[in-house]
Amino acid sequence: MTVKFNNSLSQAQYEALPTKDMGTLYFTLDTKRIYKGNDLYSLTSKVDDVQYNSTSKVLTITYVNGTTGQIDLGAELADKINIKPNGTDPLIDSNGKITSAYLPDSLMGQMTLCGTFDAATGNIVNDLRSPAGRPWQLGDYLINLTIGHKLPETQDEIAETINVGDWIWYDGTSWGIIPNTDAVSSVNGKAGNVVLNKNDIGLSNVDNIQQASKTEFNTHNSDNVRHITAQERLKWDANTSVTVENILTSTSTVNALSAAMGKALNDRLVTAENALTWQ
């Protein structure tokens, strides 16, 4: 940190200064006094010489009467640098810069929610600025509650629609819109009062046939009355070689008579019965 010197003032000119910088050493030409800001360092004797050691940051003052005095500017400046206005963070960090805790959020590029407003009227609904009523700052934003075209407070109308949920933010000069609405703009390419049909969601490719439920399928699958076992299937297959007789004159006593021959036999019996004459 630089120490400033001012040795061009008379005592009257020094006293007439409206403000006196605590980082400046003032030397009065006529009274030979040294002031650090408002603090007087030499009153009892006139100054003969002043030496400053830039390494140790010590200022040595030699007076006309031969006495000397020293001011440890390094220690004094360190006390100023190491102050903690909030009780926790030092004002100046290790790089000689102001600690970020003392910089406003808007300067750091952050955005601050300052409440809600009504874009239909431009009125602030819930003002969260702190302190209350402070001027709008860079990064302040409001959330819109009603669709409209009016900006906060000014009631100025704009062509762009401000939708419900949109953010209005202040860039330090004027208001801008951040579209942030949760409204659905379209469904399957349709806007407005959307009514979907089966073609919209691909159901036109599905046959409209009722399918069995899983419970119904399990019941059918375990029904032994409707199904035959593997052993039963083999038994039926073995019986497909049965010989069928198709003539009434067959003398077989094991072969089955075909349906056609059975009908022919029945017809003959009926004819014979009708030919009998009962006495």
Backbone hydrogen bonds in HBPLUS format (Angstrom, degrees):
<---DONOR---> <-ACCEPTOR-->    atom                        ^
c    i                          cat <-CA-CA->   ^        H-A-AA   ^      H-
h    n   atom  resd res      DA  || num        DHA   H-A  angle D-A-AA Bond
n    s   type  num  typ     dist DA aas  dist angle  dist       angle   num
A0004-LYS N   A0023-GLY O   3.31 MM  19  6.45 171.2  2.32 158.8 157.3     1
A0025-LEU N   A0004-LYS O   2.79 MM  21  6.23 161.2  1.83 155.7 157.9     2
A0006-ASN N   A0025-LEU O   2.83 MM  19  6.15 149.8  1.92 167.3 165.8     3
A0027-PHE N   A0006-ASN O   2.79 MM  21  6.12 161.9  1.82 153.7 155.4     4
A0029-LEU N   A0009-LEU O   2.88 MM  20  6.11 159.5  1.93 149.7 156.1     5
A0014-TYR N   A0010-SER O   2.90 MM   4  6.15 159.0  1.95 153.4 158.9     6
A0015-GLU N   A0011-GLN O   3.04 MM   4  6.25 166.6  2.06 148.7 152.0     7
A0016-ALA N   A0012-ALA O   3.02 MM   4  6.15 134.5  2.23 137.5 149.5     8
A0017-LEU N   A0014-TYR O   3.09 MM   3  5.46 160.5  2.13 110.4 116.6     9
A0024-THR N   A0021-ASP O   3.07 MM   3  5.44 158.0  2.12 118.8 119.3    10
A0037-GLY N   A0024-THR O   3.12 MM  13  5.88 141.9  2.27 170.8 174.9    11
A0026-TYR N   A0035-TYR O   2.72 MM   9  5.01 163.3  1.75 151.2 156.4    12
A0035-TYR N   A0026-TYR O   2.86 MM   9  5.01 157.7  1.91 145.1 152.2    13
A0028-THR N   A0033-ARG O   3.03 MM   5  5.37 161.1  2.06 147.6 153.8    14
A0032-LYS N   A0028-THR O   2.96 MM   4  5.16 129.8  2.22 130.5 139.3    15
A0041-TYR N   A0034-ILE O   2.76 MM   7  5.42 176.0  1.76 160.2 160.1    16
A0036-LYS N   A0039-ASP O   2.70 MM   3  5.03 155.5  1.75 151.5 157.4    17
A0039-ASP N   A0036-LYS O   2.95 MM   3  5.03 153.0  2.03 131.5 125.4    18
A0064-VAL N   A0046-LYS O   2.83 MM  18  5.67 157.9  1.88 155.3 158.3    19
A0048-ASP N   A0062-THR O   2.64 MM  14  5.48 159.4  1.68 145.5 151.2    20
A0049-ASP N   A0062-THR O   2.95 MM  13  4.95 157.8  2.00 139.3 141.1    21
A0062-THR N   A0049-ASP O   2.74 MM  13  4.95 176.6  1.74 152.2 153.4    22
A0051-GLN N   A0060-THR O   2.82 MM   9  5.09 165.8  1.84 153.5 158.5    23
A0060-THR N   A0051-GLN O   2.67 MM   9  5.09 166.7  1.69 165.2 166.7    24
A0053-ASN N   A0058-VAL O   2.95 MM   5  5.37 172.2  1.96 155.6 157.5    25
A0057-LYS N   A0053-ASN O   2.72 MM   4  5.41 127.9  1.99 144.5 159.4    26
A0073-LEU N   A0057-LYS O   2.89 MM  16  5.49 123.4  2.21 156.7 170.6    27
A0074-GLY N   A0057-LYS O   3.27 MM  17  4.94 144.5  2.40 130.3 133.3    28
A0059-LEU N   A0071-ILE O   2.84 MM  12  5.01 170.6  1.85 146.7 149.5    29
A0071-ILE N   A0059-LEU O   2.77 MM  12  5.01 150.5  1.85 142.7 152.6    30
A0061-ILE N   A0069-GLY O   2.70 MM   8  5.13 172.0  1.71 162.2 164.8    31
A0069-GLY N   A0061-ILE O   2.83 MM   8  5.13 144.2  1.96 142.3 152.7    32
A0063-TYR N   A0067-THR O   2.80 MM   4  5.45 177.4  1.80 174.2 173.6    33
A0066-GLY N   A0063-TYR O   2.95 MM   3  5.43 159.3  2.00 115.7 119.8    34
A0073-LEU N   A0071-ILE O   3.08 MM   2  5.75 117.2  2.49 109.6  93.2    35
A0076-GLU N   A0072-ASP O   3.22 MM   4  6.51 162.4  2.25 147.9 153.0    36
A0077-LEU N   A0073-LEU O   2.81 MM   4  5.92 160.1  1.85 149.0 154.7    37
A0078-ALA N   A0074-GLY O   2.86 MM   4  5.99 149.9  1.95 141.4 150.4    38
A0079-ASP N   A0075-ALA O   3.03 MM   4  6.29 152.0  2.11 145.1 151.6    39
A0080-LYS N   A0076-GLU O   3.20 MM   4  6.54 148.4  2.31 139.3 147.5    40
A0080-LYS N   A0077-LEU O   3.08 MM   3  5.03 116.7  2.50  91.5 107.1    41
A0081-ILE N   A0077-LEU O   2.84 MM   4  6.13 153.4  1.91 149.8 157.8    42
A0082-ASN N   A0078-ALA O   2.84 MM   4  5.92 157.2  1.89 152.8 157.9    43
A0091-LEU N   A0083-ILE O   2.91 MM   8  5.97 151.4  1.99 177.9 170.5    44
A0087-GLY N   A0084-LYS O   2.86 MM   3  4.95 156.6  1.91 109.8 117.4    45
A0099-THR N   A0091-LEU O   2.98 MM   8  5.65 162.9  2.01 137.4 141.6    46
A0093-ASP N   A0097-LYS O   2.71 MM   4  5.47 166.4  1.73 163.7 164.5    47
A0096-GLY N   A0093-ASP O   2.99 MM   3  5.42 160.1  2.03 118.8 120.8    48
A0102-TYR N   A0099-THR O   3.01 MM   3  5.97 167.5  2.03 128.8 132.2    49
A0103-LEU N   A0100-SER O   3.05 MM   3  5.12 168.1  2.06 111.1 113.6    50
A0107-LEU N   A0104-PRO O   3.06 MM   3  5.44 129.9  2.32 107.0 119.2    51
A0108-MET N   A0105-ASP O   3.01 MM   3  5.10 128.6  2.28  98.5 112.6    52
A0110-GLN N   A0105-ASP O   3.01 MM   5  5.21 157.8  2.06 151.7 144.7    53
A0109-GLY N   A0106-SER O   3.21 MM   3  5.17 160.4  2.25 101.2 105.7    54
A0112-THR N   A0139-GLY O   2.86 MM  27  5.89 152.8  1.93 127.4 134.3    55
A0141-TYR N   A0112-THR O   2.98 MM  29  6.13 145.8  2.10 159.0 153.8    56
A0114-CYS N   A0141-TYR O   2.87 MM  27  5.75 170.8  1.88 170.7 167.6    57
A0128-LEU N   A0114-CYS O   2.87 MM  14  4.53 176.6  1.87 118.3 118.1    58
A0143-ILE N   A0115-GLY O   3.11 MM  28  6.58 155.4  2.17 141.1 146.4    59
A0116-THR N   A0126-ASN O   3.06 MM  10  5.16 138.8  2.24 125.2 137.5    60
A0125-VAL N   A0116-THR O   2.85 MM   9  5.39 150.4  1.94 126.1 134.2    61
A0126-ASN N   A0116-THR O   3.28 MM  10  5.16 163.2  2.31 125.6 128.3    62
A0117-PHE N   A0143-ILE O   3.10 MM  26  6.31 150.6  2.19 142.1 144.7    63
A0145-LEU N   A0117-PHE O   2.95 MM  28  6.13 151.5  2.03 166.0 174.5    64
A0118-ASP N   A0123-ASN O   2.91 MM   5  5.46 158.3  1.96 159.1 166.4    65
A0121-THR N   A0118-ASP O   3.19 MM   3  5.64 140.0  2.36 108.9 117.9    66
A0122-GLY N   A0118-ASP O   2.55 MM   4  5.34 151.9  1.63 161.2 171.7    67
A0150-LYS N   A0119-ALA O   2.91 MM  31  4.89 162.4  1.94 146.6 147.2    68
A0153-GLU N   A0122-GLY O   2.79 MM  31  5.55 140.9  1.94 173.6 160.5    69
A0134-ARG N   A0131-PRO O   3.20 MM   3  5.83 153.5  2.27 143.2 140.5    70
A0140-ASP N   A0137-GLN O   3.05 MM   3  5.71 163.9  2.08 142.2 141.9    71
A0139-GLY N   A0170-TYR O   2.96 MM  31  5.73 161.1  2.00 175.9 169.9    72
A0170-TYR N   A0140-ASP O   2.79 MM  30  5.39 158.1  1.83 160.8 166.0    73
A0142-LEU N   A0168-ILE O   2.82 MM  26  5.23 152.0  1.90 144.5 153.2    74
A0168-ILE N   A0142-LEU O   2.88 MM  26  5.23 161.1  1.91 151.9 158.1    75
A0144-ASN N   A0166-ASP O   2.96 MM  22  5.56 170.3  1.97 167.9 171.0    76
A0165-GLY N   A0144-ASN O   2.99 MM  21  5.31 170.6  1.99 139.4 142.5    77
A0148-GLY N   A0162-ILE O   3.09 MM  14  5.37 151.3  2.17 139.4 148.3    78
A0162-ILE N   A0148-GLY O   2.79 MM  14  5.37 172.7  1.79 171.4 169.3    79
A0158-ILE N   A0149-HIS O   2.81 MM   9  5.36 149.8  1.90 148.1 157.8    80
A0151-LEU N   A0156-ASP O   2.91 MM   5  5.49 154.5  1.97 149.0 156.1    81
A0155-GLN N   A0151-LEU O   3.32 MM   4  5.32 147.6  2.43 143.4 143.5    82
A0154-THR N   A0152-PRO O   2.56 MM   2  5.67 148.2  1.66 109.9  99.0    83
A0166-ASP N   A0163-ASN O   3.07 MM   3  5.55 164.7  2.10 130.7 133.7    84
A0167-TRP N   A0178-ILE O   2.99 MM  11  4.95 174.1  1.99 147.9 146.7    85
A0178-ILE N   A0167-TRP O   2.76 MM  11  4.95 165.6  1.78 151.7 153.1    86
A0169-TRP N   A0176-GLY O   2.92 MM   7  5.37 152.9  2.00 144.3 152.1    87
A0176-GLY N   A0169-TRP O   2.86 MM   7  5.37 153.5  1.93 151.8 160.8    88
A0171-ASP N   A0174-SER O   3.05 MM   3  5.83 168.6  2.06 169.4 169.0    89
A0187-VAL N   A0190-LYS O   2.71 MM   3  5.07 155.0  1.77 146.8 153.8    90
A0190-LYS N   A0187-VAL O   2.83 MM   3  5.07 161.8  1.86 114.1 120.2    91
A0194-VAL N   A0192-GLY O   3.01 MM   2  5.64 115.5  2.44 112.0  95.3    92
A0200-ASP N   A0197-ASN O   3.04 MM   3  5.50 136.6  2.23 109.5 120.6    93
A0203-LEU N   A0198-LYS O   2.76 MM   5  4.76 135.2  1.96 156.0 152.0    94
A0205-ASN N   A0202-GLY O   3.39 MM   3  6.02 167.3  2.41 113.2 116.7    95
A0206-VAL N   A0203-LEU O   3.06 MM   3  5.24 164.8  2.08 111.6 114.4    96
A0217-PHE N   A0213-SER O   2.93 MM   4  6.18 158.8  1.98 152.2 158.2    97
A0218-ASN N   A0214-LYS O   2.99 MM   4  6.19 160.1  2.03 148.0 152.8    98
A0219-THR N   A0215-THR O   3.05 MM   4  6.30 152.4  2.13 145.6 152.9    99
A0220-HIS N   A0216-GLU O   3.01 MM   4  6.26 162.3  2.04 151.3 155.5   100
A0221-ASN N   A0217-PHE O   2.87 MM   4  6.02 160.9  1.90 152.3 158.1   101
A0222-SER N   A0218-ASN O   3.14 MM   4  6.24 140.5  2.30 139.3 147.7   102
A0223-ASP N   A0220-HIS O   3.23 MM   3  5.27 168.6  2.24 108.3 110.9   103
A0233-ARG N   A0229-THR O   2.98 MM   4  6.25 151.0  2.07 145.2 153.4   104
A0234-LEU N   A0230-ALA O   3.11 MM   4  6.39 153.2  2.19 143.4 149.5   105
A0235-LYS N   A0231-GLN O   3.07 MM   4  6.38 152.5  2.15 145.6 153.0   106
A0236-TRP N   A0232-GLU O   3.02 MM   4  6.32 158.8  2.07 151.6 156.2   107
A0237-ASP N   A0233-ARG O   2.95 MM   4  6.18 159.0  2.00 148.3 154.5   108
A0238-ALA N   A0234-LEU O   2.99 MM   4  6.21 148.0  2.09 143.5 151.5   109
A0239-ASN N   A0236-TRP O   3.13 MM   3  5.25 134.0  2.36  99.2 111.4   110
A0240-THR N   A0237-ASP O   3.33 MM   3  5.59 167.1  2.35 108.9 112.1   111
A0256-ALA N   A0243-THR O   3.35 MM  13  6.65 142.8  2.50 165.3 159.0   112
A0245-GLU N   A0256-ALA O   2.60 MM  11  5.90 170.3  1.61 168.4 171.3   113
A0258-SER N   A0245-GLU O   2.86 MM  13  5.71 162.9  1.89 162.8 157.0   114
A0250-SER N   A0247-ILE O   3.43 MM   3  5.80 165.9  2.45 110.9 111.6   115
A0262-GLY N   A0258-SER O   2.93 MM   4  6.15 147.8  2.04 145.6 155.6   116
A0263-LYS N   A0259-ALA O   3.03 MM   4  6.28 152.5  2.10 146.5 152.3   117
A0264-ALA N   A0260-ALA O   3.05 MM   4  6.36 155.6  2.11 143.6 150.6   118
A0265-LEU N   A0261-MET O   2.95 MM   4  6.12 156.4  2.01 146.7 152.4   119
A0266-ASN N   A0262-GLY O   3.05 MM   4  6.26 154.5  2.12 142.8 149.8   120
A0267-ASP N   A0263-LYS O   2.93 MM   4  6.20 154.0  2.00 149.7 156.6   121
A0268-ARG N   A0264-ALA O   3.15 MM   4  6.42 155.0  2.22 145.9 151.6   122
A0269-LEU N   A0265-LEU O   3.09 MM   4  6.37 154.2  2.16 146.1 153.2   123
A0270-VAL N   A0266-ASN O   3.02 MM   4  6.31 156.0  2.08 149.0 155.1   124
A0271-THR N   A0267-ASP O   3.00 MM   4  6.26 159.2  2.04 148.9 154.4   125
A0272-ALA N   A0268-ARG O   2.86 MM   4  6.07 160.4  1.90 149.3 154.8   126
A0273-GLU N   A0269-LEU O   2.94 MM   4  6.09 153.1  2.02 143.7 151.3   127
A0274-ASN N   A0270-VAL O   3.02 MM   4  6.24 152.8  2.10 146.5 153.3   128
A0275-ALA N   A0271-THR O   3.10 MM   4  6.34 134.9  2.31 139.9 151.5   129
A0275-ALA N   A0272-ALA O   3.20 MM   3  5.16 130.8  2.45  92.1 105.2   130
A0276-LEU N   A0273-GLU O   3.42 MM   3  5.60 155.0  2.49 101.8 108.6   131
